[in-house]
């Protein structure tokens, strides 16, 4: 039984270490993509571009958006000051909430093997050859990012 827990924790550590660089790269891409898109000027093409390999068009859409929670509460409070105060008091009231976290990490002097990482990457859909090429780069980035944080990690389980 103890061996099974050890294997599961090794997988969890490997997953976490692989997630760190992928999540970091994803965040960077998500921030860069809208900026790059807004810098593309299609005015001289009438809002449409058809290239050899790519195309683009600008479409303007009128959409109805729901009022935000804060804006809705403020409007309710303006229309119904007495009830608005009660609603605000209910919202401001702190409530105790229990969360369960699993804290995990590596024992000092212990290391994960490349096989520990390969299994996780292959479960993501990479071939073994791609995994073996990708693994060293991902782990290198993960180590650089991890140096800036505590080694013990946690995950919310309830």
C-alpha positions as CSV (number, residue, x, y, z in Angstrom):
1,X,0.0,0.0,0.0
2,X,2.8,2.4,0.9
3,X,4.4,1.8,-2.5
4,X,1.2,2.8,-4.3
5,X,1.0,6.1,-2.3
6,X,4.7,6.7,-3.2
7,X,4.0,6.1,-6.9
8,X,0.9,8.4,-6.8
9,X,2.9,11.2,-5.1
10,X,5.7,10.8,-7.6
11,X,3.2,11.2,-10.4
12,X,1.7,14.3,-8.7
13,X,5.1,15.9,-8.3
14,X,6.0,15.2,-12.0
15,X,2.6,16.6,-13.1
16,X,3.1,19.7,-11.0
17,X,6.6,20.3,-12.4
18,X,5.4,19.9,-16.0
19,X,2.4,22.1,-15.4
20,X,4.6,25.0,-14.1
21,X,6.3,25.8,-17.5
22,X,3.3,25.0,-19.6
23,X,1.1,27.3,-17.5
24,X,3.7,30.0,-17.5
25,X,4.0,29.8,-21.3
26,X,0.2,29.7,-21.7
27,X,-0.2,32.8,-19.6
28,X,2.4,34.7,-21.7
29,X,0.7,33.7,-24.9
30,X,-2.8,34.7,-23.6
31,X,-1.4,38.1,-22.7
32,X,0.5,38.6,-26.0
33,X,-2.2,37.4,-28.4
34,X,-4.7,40.3,-27.9
35,X,-2.0,42.9,-28.0
36,X,-0.6,41.5,-31.3
37,X,-4.1,41.2,-32.8
38,X,-5.0,44.8,-31.9
39,X,-1.7,46.0,-33.5
40,X,-2.7,44.5,-36.9
41,X,-4.2,47.2,-39.0
42,X,-6.6,46.0,-41.8
43,X,-7.9,49.5,-42.7
44,X,-6.0,49.7,-46.0
45,X,-7.6,46.3,-46.9
46,X,-11.1,47.3,-46.1
47,X,-11.2,45.2,-42.9
48,X,-10.4,42.0,-44.8
49,X,-7.1,40.5,-45.7
50,X,-6.4,37.4,-47.8
51,X,-2.8,36.4,-48.0
52,X,-1.0,33.4,-49.4
53,X,-1.0,31.5,-46.1
54,X,-3.3,33.5,-43.8
55,X,-6.4,35.5,-43.8
56,X,-8.1,38.0,-41.4
57,X,-11.2,40.1,-41.1
58,X,-12.5,42.6,-38.6
59,X,-16.1,42.2,-37.5
60,X,-17.9,44.5,-35.2
61,X,-20.5,42.9,-33.0
62,X,-23.2,44.5,-30.9
63,X,-23.8,42.3,-27.9
64,X,-25.9,42.7,-24.8
65,X,-23.9,42.0,-21.8
66,X,-25.3,41.3,-18.4
67,X,-24.7,43.9,-15.7
68,X,-21.8,43.0,-13.4
69,X,-22.6,41.8,-9.8
70,X,-21.1,45.0,-8.2
71,X,-22.9,47.3,-10.7
72,X,-26.2,45.5,-10.0
73,X,-25.9,45.7,-6.3
74,X,-25.0,49.5,-6.6
75,X,-28.1,50.1,-8.7
76,X,-30.3,48.0,-6.3
77,X,-29.0,50.1,-3.4
78,X,-29.8,53.4,-5.2
79,X,-33.3,52.2,-5.9
80,X,-33.9,50.6,-2.6
81,X,-31.5,52.1,0.0
82,X,-32.9,50.3,3.0
83,X,-32.7,46.9,1.4
84,X,-29.5,47.7,-0.3
85,X,-27.9,48.3,3.1
86,X,-29.1,44.9,4.3
87,X,-27.9,43.2,1.1
88,X,-24.5,44.9,1.5
89,X,-24.2,43.7,5.1
90,X,-25.0,40.2,4.1
91,X,-22.4,40.2,1.4
92,X,-19.7,41.8,3.7
93,X,-20.3,39.2,6.4
94,X,-17.4,36.8,6.5
95,X,-18.2,33.2,6.5
96,X,-15.9,30.4,7.5
97,X,-15.1,27.9,4.8
98,X,-13.1,24.8,5.1
99,X,-10.7,23.8,2.3
100,X,-8.6,20.7,2.3
101,X,-5.3,20.8,0.6
102,X,-2.8,18.1,0.0
103,X,0.8,19.4,0.6
104,X,3.5,17.6,-1.3
105,X,7.1,17.8,-2.3
106,X,10.3,15.8,-2.7
107,X,12.4,14.7,0.2
108,X,15.8,16.4,0.3
109,X,18.4,14.6,-1.9
110,X,15.7,12.7,-3.8
111,X,15.0,13.3,-7.5
112,X,12.5,12.2,-10.1
113,X,13.7,10.1,-13.0
114,X,13.1,11.0,-16.7
115,X,10.7,8.0,-16.8
116,X,8.6,9.7,-14.1
117,X,8.1,12.7,-16.5
118,X,7.9,10.6,-19.7
119,X,4.8,8.8,-18.4
120,X,3.0,12.1,-17.6
121,X,3.8,13.7,-21.0
122,X,2.7,10.6,-22.9
123,X,-0.6,10.7,-21.0
124,X,-1.0,14.2,-22.4
125,X,-0.9,12.7,-25.9
126,X,2.7,13.1,-26.9
127,X,4.5,10.3,-28.6
128,X,7.5,8.8,-26.8
129,X,9.9,10.3,-29.3
130,X,8.4,13.8,-28.8
131,X,8.2,13.3,-25.1
132,X,11.9,12.5,-24.9
133,X,12.8,15.6,-26.9
134,X,10.4,17.9,-25.0
135,X,11.2,16.6,-21.5
136,X,14.6,18.2,-21.0
137,X,13.5,21.6,-22.1
138,X,10.3,21.6,-20.0
139,X,12.2,20.5,-16.9
140,X,14.9,23.1,-17.5
141,X,12.3,25.9,-17.6
142,X,10.5,24.3,-14.6
143,X,13.6,24.3,-12.5
144,X,14.3,28.0,-13.4
145,X,10.8,29.0,-12.4
146,X,10.7,26.7,-9.3
147,X,13.9,28.4,-7.8
148,X,11.7,31.4,-7.2
149,X,9.2,29.5,-5.1
150,X,9.1,27.2,-2.1
151,X,9.6,23.6,-3.0
152,X,6.6,22.4,-1.0
153,X,3.5,22.6,-3.2
154,X,-0.2,22.1,-2.5
155,X,-3.3,21.2,-4.4
156,X,-6.9,21.8,-3.3
157,X,-8.7,18.4,-2.8
158,X,-12.1,19.4,-1.4
